Amino acid sequence: MGLNFGNLMKQVQNVQKKAAEAQEELANLEVIGESGGVRVICDGQGKFKSITISAEVINPENPESVDKDMLETLEDVISTAMKQAGDRAAKEMEERMKKVTGGVKIPGLF
């Protein structure tokens, strides 16, 4: 009984297709974390998307006194820093995985 390489290749391609579809679904998924007036949204792969900070976090005694522009600026600078950190982490992971796999991209790893 010989190994049927045609069937094997078909199965590998099917798994690769399903892995790519799963990655796409995860990239489009929104996952929300909330704690004490702070809301963070990431995609299903854990990549940061946005942050919202309620005025009560800044001034619980008088949230109406919080400058909305200042709050938006704070959200923007935190968002930028989080995105930069995520991008750098992804790049570092990709570089390390290239060393492990000899440059071959394996679906689901990176």
Backbone as XML, in Angstrom:
<?xml version="1.0"?>
<chain id="A" units="angstrom">
  <residue number="1" name="MET">
    <atom name="N" x="0.833" y="-1.169" z="0.000"/>
    <atom name="CA" x="0.000" y="0.000" z="0.000"/>
    <atom name="C" x="0.881" y="1.237" z="0.000"/>
  </residue>
  <residue number="2" name="GLY">
    <atom name="N" x="0.772" y="2.017" z="-1.044"/>
    <atom name="CA" x="1.578" y="3.228" z="-1.154"/>
    <atom name="C" x="0.824" y="4.438" z="-0.626"/>
  </residue>
  <residue number="3" name="LEU">
    <atom name="N" x="1.582" y="5.444" z="-0.330"/>
    <atom name="CA" x="1.016" y="6.698" z="0.150"/>
    <atom name="C" x="0.500" y="7.500" z="-1.042"/>
  </residue>
  <residue number="4" name="ASN">
    <atom name="N" x="-0.712" y="7.964" z="-0.960"/>
    <atom name="CA" x="-1.303" y="8.738" z="-2.044"/>
    <atom name="C" x="-0.992" y="10.228" z="-1.820"/>
  </residue>
  <residue number="5" name="PHE">
    <atom name="N" x="0.032" y="10.710" z="-2.523"/>
    <atom name="CA" x="0.464" y="12.092" z="-2.340"/>
    <atom name="C" x="-0.577" y="13.093" z="-2.821"/>
  </residue>
  <residue number="6" name="GLY">
    <atom name="N" x="-1.370" y="12.719" z="-3.789"/>
    <atom name="CA" x="-2.434" y="13.595" z="-4.268"/>
    <atom name="C" x="-3.439" y="13.886" z="-3.169"/>
  </residue>
  <residue number="7" name="ASN">
    <atom name="N" x="-3.874" y="12.820" z="-2.465"/>
    <atom name="CA" x="-4.808" y="12.987" z="-1.345"/>
    <atom name="C" x="-4.170" y="13.771" z="-0.204"/>
  </residue>
  <residue number="8" name="LEU">
    <atom name="N" x="-2.912" y="13.472" z="0.069"/>
    <atom name="CA" x="-2.203" y="14.145" z="1.142"/>
    <atom name="C" x="-2.105" y="15.647" z="0.858"/>
  </residue>
  <residue number="9" name="MET">
    <atom name="N" x="-1.758" y="16.004" z="-0.368"/>
    <atom name="CA" x="-1.647" y="17.414" z="-0.745"/>
    <atom name="C" x="-3.003" y="18.107" z="-0.672"/>
  </residue>
  <residue number="10" name="LYS">
    <atom name="N" x="-4.045" y="17.396" z="-1.057"/>
    <atom name="CA" x="-5.400" y="17.942" z="-0.991"/>
    <atom name="C" x="-5.781" y="18.231" z="0.469"/>
  </residue>
  <residue number="11" name="GLN">
    <atom name="N" x="-5.435" y="17.298" z="1.351"/>
    <atom name="CA" x="-5.730" y="17.479" z="2.775"/>
    <atom name="C" x="-4.945" y="18.660" z="3.351"/>
  </residue>
  <residue number="12" name="VAL">
    <atom name="N" x="-3.676" y="18.784" z="2.977"/>
    <atom name="CA" x="-2.846" y="19.890" z="3.457"/>
    <atom name="C" x="-3.430" y="21.212" z="2.975"/>
  </residue>
  <residue number="13" name="GLN">
    <atom name="N" x="-3.822" y="21.274" z="1.720"/>
    <atom name="CA" x="-4.409" y="22.503" z="1.182"/>
    <atom name="C" x="-5.723" y="22.842" z="1.889"/>
  </residue>
  <residue number="14" name="ASN">
    <atom name="N" x="-6.506" y="21.831" z="2.205"/>
    <atom name="CA" x="-7.768" y="22.030" z="2.906"/>
    <atom name="C" x="-7.515" y="22.594" z="4.308"/>
  </residue>
  <residue number="15" name="VAL">
    <atom name="N" x="-6.535" y="22.055" z="5.000"/>
    <atom name="CA" x="-6.195" y="22.532" z="6.338"/>
    <atom name="C" x="-5.678" y="23.975" z="6.251"/>
  </residue>
  <residue number="16" name="GLN">
    <atom name="N" x="-4.833" y="24.269" z="5.269"/>
    <atom name="CA" x="-4.318" y="25.624" z="5.094"/>
    <atom name="C" x="-5.461" y="26.607" z="4.830"/>
  </residue>
  <residue number="17" name="LYS">
    <atom name="N" x="-6.413" y="26.202" z="4.011"/>
    <atom name="CA" x="-7.560" y="27.058" z="3.693"/>
    <atom name="C" x="-8.385" y="27.328" z="4.947"/>
  </residue>
  <residue number="18" name="LYS">
    <atom name="N" x="-8.646" y="26.264" z="5.721"/>
    <atom name="CA" x="-9.433" y="26.422" z="6.946"/>
    <atom name="C" x="-8.696" y="27.290" z="7.966"/>
  </residue>
  <residue number="19" name="ALA">
    <atom name="N" x="-7.382" y="27.134" z="8.061"/>
    <atom name="CA" x="-6.591" y="27.951" z="8.976"/>
    <atom name="C" x="-6.643" y="29.422" z="8.561"/>
  </residue>
  <residue number="20" name="ALA">
    <atom name="N" x="-6.540" y="29.691" z="7.270"/>
    <atom name="CA" x="-6.608" y="31.065" z="6.767"/>
    <atom name="C" x="-7.986" y="31.664" z="7.033"/>
  </residue>
  <residue number="21" name="GLU">
    <atom name="N" x="-9.045" y="30.870" z="6.843"/>
    <atom name="CA" x="-10.399" y="31.345" z="7.106"/>
    <atom name="C" x="-10.590" y="31.649" z="8.593"/>
  </residue>
  <residue number="22" name="ALA">
    <atom name="N" x="-10.055" y="30.786" z="9.448"/>
    <atom name="CA" x="-10.160" y="31.000" z="10.894"/>
    <atom name="C" x="-9.414" y="32.267" z="11.302"/>
  </residue>
  <residue number="23" name="GLN">
    <atom name="N" x="-8.228" y="32.488" z="10.727"/>
    <atom name="CA" x="-7.455" y="33.698" z="11.024"/>
    <atom name="C" x="-8.235" y="34.946" z="10.598"/>
  </residue>
  <residue number="24" name="GLU">
    <atom name="N" x="-8.882" y="34.887" z="9.443"/>
    <atom name="CA" x="-9.666" y="36.027" z="8.952"/>
    <atom name="C" x="-10.856" y="36.298" z="9.873"/>
  </residue>
  <residue number="25" name="GLU">
    <atom name="N" x="-11.529" y="35.236" z="10.298"/>
    <atom name="CA" x="-12.657" y="35.391" z="11.209"/>
    <atom name="C" x="-12.201" y="36.030" z="12.517"/>
  </residue>
  <residue number="26" name="LEU">
    <atom name="N" x="-11.065" y="35.572" z="13.044"/>
    <atom name="CA" x="-10.539" y="36.126" z="14.290"/>
    <atom name="C" x="-10.150" y="37.592" z="14.126"/>
  </residue>
  <residue number="27" name="ALA">
    <atom name="N" x="-9.588" y="37.943" z="12.982"/>
    <atom name="CA" x="-9.191" y="39.336" z="12.733"/>
    <atom name="C" x="-10.407" y="40.257" z="12.703"/>
  </residue>
  <residue number="28" name="ASN">
    <atom name="N" x="-11.567" y="39.737" z="12.316"/>
    <atom name="CA" x="-12.781" y="40.543" z="12.227"/>
    <atom name="C" x="-13.620" y="40.520" z="13.509"/>
  </residue>
  <residue number="29" name="LEU">
    <atom name="N" x="-13.250" y="39.678" z="14.451"/>
    <atom name="CA" x="-13.983" y="39.555" z="15.709"/>
    <atom name="C" x="-13.606" y="40.698" z="16.648"/>
  </residue>
  <residue number="30" name="GLU">
    <atom name="N" x="-14.559" y="41.218" z="17.415"/>
    <atom name="CA" x="-14.275" y="42.225" z="18.433"/>
    <atom name="C" x="-14.449" y="41.596" z="19.802"/>
  </residue>
  <residue number="31" name="VAL">
    <atom name="N" x="-13.406" y="41.720" z="20.629"/>
    <atom name="CA" x="-13.431" y="41.213" z="21.993"/>
    <atom name="C" x="-13.290" y="42.415" z="22.915"/>
  </residue>
  <residue number="32" name="ILE">
    <atom name="N" x="-14.178" y="42.521" z="23.900"/>
    <atom name="CA" x="-14.211" y="43.691" z="24.776"/>
    <atom name="C" x="-13.816" y="43.292" z="26.188"/>
  </residue>
  <residue number="33" name="GLY">
    <atom name="N" x="-12.943" y="44.127" z="26.772"/>
    <atom name="CA" x="-12.576" y="43.990" z="28.178"/>
    <atom name="C" x="-12.930" y="45.291" z="28.880"/>
  </residue>
  <residue number="34" name="GLU">
    <atom name="N" x="-13.558" y="45.191" z="30.053"/>
    <atom name="CA" x="-13.954" y="46.387" z="30.785"/>
    <atom name="C" x="-13.579" y="46.254" z="32.243"/>
  </residue>
  <residue number="35" name="SER">
    <atom name="N" x="-13.107" y="47.378" z="32.795"/>
    <atom name="CA" x="-12.775" y="47.393" z="34.210"/>
    <atom name="C" x="-12.758" y="48.833" z="34.703"/>
  </residue>
  <residue number="36" name="GLY">
    <atom name="N" x="-13.535" y="49.109" z="35.710"/>
    <atom name="CA" x="-13.502" y="50.407" z="36.373"/>
    <atom name="C" x="-13.632" y="51.613" z="35.477"/>
  </residue>
  <residue number="37" name="GLY">
    <atom name="N" x="-14.487" y="51.566" z="34.473"/>
    <atom name="CA" x="-14.697" y="52.712" z="33.608"/>
    <atom name="C" x="-13.775" y="52.773" z="32.402"/>
  </residue>
  <residue number="38" name="VAL">
    <atom name="N" x="-12.973" y="51.752" z="32.210"/>
    <atom name="CA" x="-12.093" y="51.678" z="31.046"/>
    <atom name="C" x="-12.547" y="50.503" z="30.191"/>
  </residue>
  <residue number="39" name="ARG">
    <atom name="N" x="-12.685" y="50.765" z="28.893"/>
    <atom name="CA" x="-13.120" y="49.730" z="27.953"/>
    <atom name="C" x="-12.067" y="49.597" z="26.855"/>
  </residue>
  <residue number="40" name="VAL">
    <atom name="N" x="-11.593" y="48.378" z="26.648"/>
    <atom name="CA" x="-10.595" y="48.097" z="25.614"/>
    <atom name="C" x="-11.189" y="47.105" z="24.632"/>
  </residue>
  <residue number="41" name="ILE">
    <atom name="N" x="-10.975" y="47.370" z="23.346"/>
    <atom name="CA" x="-11.437" y="46.456" z="22.305"/>
    <atom name="C" x="-10.224" y="45.923" z="21.561"/>
  </residue>
  <residue number="42" name="CYS">
    <atom name="N" x="-10.185" y="44.595" z="21.420"/>
    <atom name="CA" x="-9.150" y="43.917" z="20.640"/>
    <atom name="C" x="-9.846" y="43.060" z="19.593"/>
  </residue>
  <residue number="43" name="ASP">
    <atom name="N" x="-9.084" y="42.620" z="18.598"/>
    <atom name="CA" x="-9.663" y="41.659" z="17.670"/>
    <atom name="C" x="-9.484" y="40.264" z="18.258"/>
  </residue>
  <residue number="44" name="GLY">
    <atom name="N" x="-9.988" y="39.269" z="17.588"/>
    <atom name="CA" x="-9.933" y="37.898" z="18.079"/>
    <atom name="C" x="-8.539" y="37.308" z="18.122"/>
  </residue>
  <residue number="45" name="GLN">
    <atom name="N" x="-7.568" y="38.022" z="17.544"/>
    <atom name="CA" x="-6.173" y="37.590" z="17.600"/>
    <atom name="C" x="-5.432" y="38.301" z="18.722"/>
  </residue>
  <residue number="46" name="GLY">
    <atom name="N" x="-6.155" y="39.132" z="19.478"/>
    <atom name="CA" x="-5.553" y="39.855" z="20.584"/>
    <atom name="C" x="-4.915" y="41.180" z="20.191"/>
  </residue>
  <residue number="47" name="LYS">
    <atom name="N" x="-5.092" y="41.599" z="18.951"/>
    <atom name="CA" x="-4.518" y="42.860" z="18.498"/>
    <atom name="C" x="-5.395" y="44.016" z="18.973"/>
  </residue>
  <residue number="48" name="PHE">
    <atom name="N" x="-4.770" y="44.976" z="19.637"/>
    <atom name="CA" x="-5.463" y="46.138" z="20.183"/>
    <atom name="C" x="-6.137" y="46.951" z="19.087"/>
  </residue>
  <residue number="49" name="LYS">
    <atom name="N" x="-7.386" y="47.379" z="19.357"/>
    <atom name="CA" x="-8.116" y="48.221" z="18.403"/>
    <atom name="C" x="-8.407" y="49.601" z="18.982"/>
  </residue>
  <residue number="50" name="SER">
    <atom name="N" x="-8.951" y="49.666" z="20.208"/>
    <atom name="CA" x="-9.305" y="50.976" z="20.762"/>
    <atom name="C" x="-9.468" y="50.922" z="22.276"/>
  </residue>
  <residue number="51" name="ILE">
    <atom name="N" x="-9.462" y="52.116" z="22.867"/>
    <atom name="CA" x="-9.693" y="52.261" z="24.299"/>
    <atom name="C" x="-10.662" y="53.413" z="24.518"/>
  </residue>
  <residue number="52" name="THR">
    <atom name="N" x="-11.544" y="53.258" z="25.498"/>
    <atom name="CA" x="-12.455" y="54.321" z="25.900"/>
    <atom name="C" x="-12.332" y="54.456" z="27.416"/>
  </residue>
  <residue number="53" name="ILE">
    <atom name="N" x="-12.140" y="55.697" z="27.859"/>
    <atom name="CA" x="-12.000" y="55.972" z="29.288"/>
    <atom name="C" x="-13.154" y="56.871" z="29.704"/>
  </residue>
  <residue number="54" name="SER">
    <atom name="N" x="-13.888" y="56.465" z="30.733"/>
    <atom name="CA" x="-15.007" y="57.297" z="31.183"/>
    <atom name="C" x="-14.469" y="58.427" z="32.067"/>
  </residue>
  <residue number="55" name="ALA">
    <atom name="N" x="-15.187" y="59.528" z="32.099"/>
    <atom name="CA" x="-14.786" y="60.696" z="32.882"/>
    <atom name="C" x="-14.696" y="60.364" z="34.377"/>
  </residue>
  <residue number="56" name="GLU">
    <atom name="N" x="-15.462" y="59.382" z="34.827"/>
    <atom name="CA" x="-15.443" y="58.997" z="36.236"/>
    <atom name="C" x="-14.089" y="58.455" z="36.670"/>
  </residue>
  <residue number="57" name="VAL">
    <atom name="N" x="-13.324" y="57.910" z="35.719"/>
    <atom name="CA" x="-11.991" y="57.392" z="36.043"/>
    <atom name="C" x="-11.061" y="58.547" z="36.412"/>
  </residue>
  <residue number="58" name="ILE">
    <atom name="N" x="-11.195" y="59.666" z="35.719"/>
    <atom name="CA" x="-10.344" y="60.830" z="35.947"/>
    <atom name="C" x="-10.775" y="61.595" z="37.197"/>
  </residue>
  <residue number="59" name="ASN">
    <atom name="N" x="-12.070" y="61.801" z="37.327"/>
    <atom name="CA" x="-12.587" y="62.552" z="38.477"/>
    <atom name="C" x="-13.893" y="61.936" z="38.952"/>
  </residue>
  <residue number="60" name="PRO">
    <atom name="N" x="-13.801" y="60.942" z="39.846"/>
    <atom name="CA" x="-15.021" y="60.269" z="40.302"/>
    <atom name="C" x="-15.968" y="61.187" z="41.080"/>
  </residue>
  <residue number="61" name="GLU">
    <atom name="N" x="-15.429" y="62.223" z="41.715"/>
    <atom name="CA" x="-16.260" y="63.140" z="42.505"/>
    <atom name="C" x="-17.086" y="64.067" z="41.621"/>
  </residue>
  <residue number="62" name="ASN">
    <atom name="N" x="-16.502" y="64.438" z="40.450"/>
    <atom name="CA" x="-17.172" y="65.407" z="39.584"/>
    <atom name="C" x="-16.829" y="65.098" z="38.122"/>
  </residue>
  <residue number="63" name="PRO">
    <atom name="N" x="-17.382" y="64.011" z="37.570"/>
    <atom name="CA" x="-17.032" y="63.618" z="36.202"/>
    <atom name="C" x="-17.398" y="64.674" z="35.151"/>
  </residue>
  <residue number="64" name="GLU">
    <atom name="N" x="-18.401" y="65.507" z="35.434"/>
    <atom name="CA" x="-18.810" y="66.545" z="34.481"/>
    <atom name="C" x="-17.723" y="67.599" z="34.284"/>
  </residue>
  <residue number="65" name="SER">
    <atom name="N" x="-16.804" y="67.704" z="35.253"/>
    <atom name="CA" x="-15.759" y="68.720" z="35.168"/>
    <atom name="C" x="-14.589" y="68.301" z="34.271"/>
  </residue>
  <residue number="66" name="VAL">
    <atom name="N" x="-14.575" y="67.039" z="33.876"/>
    <atom name="CA" x="-13.461" y="66.532" z="33.071"/>
    <atom name="C" x="-13.561" y="67.078" z="31.657"/>
  </residue>
  <residue number="67" name="ASP">
    <atom name="N" x="-12.463" y="67.647" z="31.191"/>
    <atom name="CA" x="-12.382" y="68.210" z="29.838"/>
    <atom name="C" x="-12.441" y="67.061" z="28.828"/>
  </residue>
  <residue number="68" name="LYS">
    <atom name="N" x="-13.459" y="67.062" z="27.993"/>
    <atom name="CA" x="-13.662" y="65.976" z="27.014"/>
    <atom name="C" x="-12.524" y="65.908" z="26.001"/>
  </residue>
  <residue number="69" name="ASP">
    <atom name="N" x="-11.983" y="67.055" z="25.604"/>
    <atom name="CA" x="-10.856" y="67.063" z="24.670"/>
    <atom name="C" x="-9.633" y="66.405" z="25.299"/>
  </residue>
  <residue number="70" name="MET">
    <atom name="N" x="-9.399" y="66.689" z="26.589"/>
    <atom name="CA" x="-8.281" y="66.078" z="27.297"/>
    <atom name="C" x="-8.464" y="64.562" z="27.386"/>
  </residue>
  <residue number="71" name="LEU">
    <atom name="N" x="-9.684" y="64.155" z="27.622"/>
    <atom name="CA" x="-9.996" y="62.727" z="27.708"/>
    <atom name="C" x="-9.756" y="62.046" z="26.363"/>
  </residue>
  <residue number="72" name="GLU">
    <atom name="N" x="-10.194" y="62.673" z="25.277"/>
    <atom name="CA" x="-9.960" y="62.115" z="23.936"/>
    <atom name="C" x="-8.472" y="62.060" z="23.608"/>
  </residue>
  <residue number="73" name="THR">
    <atom name="N" x="-7.726" y="63.091" z="24.009"/>
    <atom name="CA" x="-6.277" y="63.103" z="23.789"/>
    <atom name="C" x="-5.620" y="61.959" z="24.548"/>
  </residue>
  <residue number="74" name="LEU">
    <atom name="N" x="-6.043" y="61.737" z="25.780"/>
    <atom name="CA" x="-5.516" y="60.638" z="26.586"/>
    <atom name="C" x="-5.810" y="59.295" z="25.913"/>
  </residue>
  <residue number="75" name="GLU">
    <atom name="N" x="-7.023" y="59.118" z="25.429"/>
    <atom name="CA" x="-7.382" y="57.892" z="24.716"/>
    <atom name="C" x="-6.524" y="57.718" z="23.458"/>
  </residue>
  <residue number="76" name="ASP">
    <atom name="N" x="-6.295" y="58.802" z="22.743"/>
    <atom name="CA" x="-5.494" y="58.745" z="21.510"/>
    <atom name="C" x="-4.044" y="58.345" z="21.784"/>
  </residue>
  <residue number="77" name="VAL">
    <atom name="N" x="-3.424" y="58.956" z="22.814"/>
    <atom name="CA" x="-2.017" y="58.635" z="23.068"/>
    <atom name="C" x="-1.864" y="57.210" z="23.604"/>
  </residue>
  <residue number="78" name="ILE">
    <atom name="N" x="-2.819" y="56.767" z="24.404"/>
    <atom name="CA" x="-2.779" y="55.379" z="24.881"/>
    <atom name="C" x="-2.986" y="54.424" z="23.707"/>
  </residue>
  <residue number="79" name="SER">
    <atom name="N" x="-3.933" y="54.731" z="22.825"/>
    <atom name="CA" x="-4.189" y="53.891" z="21.651"/>
    <atom name="C" x="-2.945" y="53.787" z="20.775"/>
  </residue>
  <residue number="80" name="THR">
    <atom name="N" x="-2.289" y="54.909" z="20.531"/>
    <atom name="CA" x="-1.085" y="54.911" z="19.697"/>
    <atom name="C" x="0.012" y="54.055" z="20.326"/>
  </residue>
  <residue number="81" name="ALA">
    <atom name="N" x="0.217" y="54.214" z="21.625"/>
    <atom name="CA" x="1.250" y="53.425" z="22.313"/>
    <atom name="C" x="0.925" y="51.933" z="22.287"/>
  </residue>
  <residue number="82" name="MET">
    <atom name="N" x="-0.339" y="51.584" z="22.498"/>
    <atom name="CA" x="-0.751" y="50.182" z="22.480"/>
    <atom name="C" x="-0.570" y="49.574" z="21.092"/>
  </residue>
  <residue number="83" name="LYS">
    <atom name="N" x="-0.927" y="50.320" z="20.058"/>
    <atom name="CA" x="-0.779" y="49.820" z="18.693"/>
    <atom name="C" x="0.690" y="49.641" z="18.340"/>
  </residue>
  <residue number="84" name="GLN">
    <atom name="N" x="1.539" y="50.589" z="18.734"/>
    <atom name="CA" x="2.972" y="50.469" z="18.475"/>
    <atom name="C" x="3.547" y="49.238" z="19.172"/>
  </residue>
  <residue number="85" name="ALA">
    <atom name="N" x="3.161" y="49.046" z="20.423"/>
    <atom name="CA" x="3.654" y="47.878" z="21.165"/>
    <atom name="C" x="3.196" y="46.582" z="20.504"/>
  </residue>
  <residue number="86" name="GLY">
    <atom name="N" x="1.935" y="46.527" z="20.085"/>
    <atom name="CA" x="1.419" y="45.331" z="19.416"/>
    <atom name="C" x="2.119" y="45.058" z="18.105"/>
  </residue>
  <residue number="87" name="ASP">
    <atom name="N" x="2.354" y="46.113" z="17.318"/>
    <atom name="CA" x="3.058" y="45.957" z="16.037"/>
    <atom name="C" x="4.483" y="45.470" z="16.256"/>
  </residue>
  <residue number="88" name="ARG">
    <atom name="N" x="5.145" y="46.032" z="17.260"/>
    <atom name="CA" x="6.527" y="45.614" z="17.552"/>
    <atom name="C" x="6.578" y="44.172" z="18.039"/>
  </residue>
  <residue number="89" name="ALA">
    <atom name="N" x="5.603" y="43.786" z="18.865"/>
    <atom name="CA" x="5.555" y="42.409" z="19.352"/>
    <atom name="C" x="5.315" y="41.437" z="18.200"/>
  </residue>
  <residue number="90" name="ALA">
    <atom name="N" x="4.409" y="41.797" z="17.279"/>
    <atom name="CA" x="4.125" y="40.933" z="16.121"/>
    <atom name="C" x="5.361" y="40.790" z="15.242"/>
  </residue>
  <residue number="91" name="LYS">
    <atom name="N" x="6.077" y="41.885" z="15.027"/>
    <atom name="CA" x="7.291" y="41.841" z="14.214"/>
    <atom name="C" x="8.363" y="40.976" z="14.874"/>
  </residue>
  <residue number="92" name="GLU">
    <atom name="N" x="8.504" y="41.120" z="16.166"/>
    <atom name="CA" x="9.484" y="40.314" z="16.910"/>
    <atom name="C" x="9.127" y="38.828" z="16.833"/>
  </residue>
  <residue number="93" name="MET">
    <atom name="N" x="7.839" y="38.513" z="16.998"/>
    <atom name="CA" x="7.406" y="37.121" z="16.920"/>
    <atom name="C" x="7.686" y="36.560" z="15.533"/>
  </residue>
  <residue number="94" name="GLU">
    <atom name="N" x="7.389" y="37.346" z="14.496"/>
    <atom name="CA" x="7.614" y="36.889" z="13.128"/>
    <atom name="C" x="9.099" y="36.614" z="12.885"/>
  </residue>
  <residue number="95" name="GLU">
    <atom name="N" x="9.956" y="37.500" z="13.363"/>
    <atom name="CA" x="11.401" y="37.313" z="13.188"/>
    <atom name="C" x="11.878" y="36.051" z="13.901"/>
  </residue>
  <residue number="96" name="ARG">
    <atom name="N" x="11.404" y="35.839" z="15.099"/>
    <atom name="CA" x="11.823" y="34.646" z="15.857"/>
    <atom name="C" x="11.285" y="33.368" z="15.220"/>
  </residue>
  <residue number="97" name="MET">
    <atom name="N" x="10.042" y="33.426" z="14.713"/>
    <atom name="CA" x="9.467" y="32.243" z="14.082"/>
    <atom name="C" x="10.180" y="31.926" z="12.773"/>
  </residue>
  <residue number="98" name="LYS">
    <atom name="N" x="10.658" y="32.945" z="12.057"/>
    <atom name="CA" x="11.419" y="32.713" z="10.823"/>
    <atom name="C" x="12.673" y="31.899" z="11.126"/>
  </residue>
  <residue number="99" name="LYS">
    <atom name="N" x="13.302" y="32.193" z="12.261"/>
    <atom name="CA" x="14.503" y="31.450" z="12.660"/>
    <atom name="C" x="14.158" y="29.988" z="12.944"/>
  </residue>
  <residue number="100" name="VAL">
    <atom name="N" x="13.020" y="29.780" z="13.587"/>
    <atom name="CA" x="12.606" y="28.421" z="13.960"/>
    <atom name="C" x="12.193" y="27.606" z="12.736"/>
  </residue>
  <residue number="101" name="THR">
    <atom name="N" x="11.460" y="28.268" z="11.801"/>
    <atom name="CA" x="10.910" y="27.533" z="10.663"/>
    <atom name="C" x="11.776" y="27.635" z="9.411"/>
  </residue>
  <residue number="102" name="GLY">
    <atom name="N" x="12.890" y="28.331" z="9.513"/>
    <atom name="CA" x="13.749" y="28.495" z="8.345"/>
    <atom name="C" x="13.119" y="29.371" z="7.282"/>
  </residue>
  <residue number="103" name="GLY">
    <atom name="N" x="12.239" y="30.284" z="7.680"/>
    <atom name="CA" x="11.608" y="31.221" z="6.756"/>
    <atom name="C" x="10.297" y="30.742" z="6.166"/>
  </residue>
  <residue number="104" name="VAL">
    <atom name="N" x="9.881" y="29.517" z="6.498"/>
    <atom name="CA" x="8.620" y="28.981" z="5.982"/>
    <atom name="C" x="7.483" y="29.482" z="6.870"/>
  </residue>
  <residue number="105" name="LYS">
    <atom name="N" x="6.483" y="30.115" z="6.262"/>
    <atom name="CA" x="5.329" y="30.590" z="7.023"/>
    <atom name="C" x="4.366" y="29.434" z="7.267"/>
  </residue>
  <residue number="106" name="ILE">
    <atom name="N" x="4.010" y="29.244" z="8.502"/>
    <atom name="CA" x="3.092" y="28.173" z="8.880"/>
    <atom name="C" x="1.778" y="28.822" z="9.325"/>
  </residue>
  <residue number="107" name="PRO">
    <atom name="N" x="0.681" y="28.564" z="8.611"/>
    <atom name="CA" x="-0.601" y="29.175" z="8.968"/>
    <atom name="C" x="-0.967" y="28.892" z="10.411"/>
  </residue>
  <residue number="108" name="GLY">
    <atom name="N" x="-1.426" y="29.940" z="11.100"/>
    <atom name="CA" x="-1.820" y="29.797" z="12.483"/>
    <atom name="C" x="-0.719" y="30.158" z="13.454"/>
  </residue>
  <residue number="109" name="LEU">
    <atom name="N" x="0.525" y="30.202" z="12.984"/>
    <atom name="CA" x="1.616" y="30.591" z="13.876"/>
    <atom name="C" x="1.909" y="32.074" z="13.781"/>
  </residue>
  <residue number="110" name="PHE">
    <atom name="N" x="1.884" y="32.589" z="12.564"/>
    <atom name="CA" x="2.125" y="34.019" z="12.358"/>
    <atom name="C" x="1.668" y="34.417" z="10.983"/>
  </residue>
</chain>
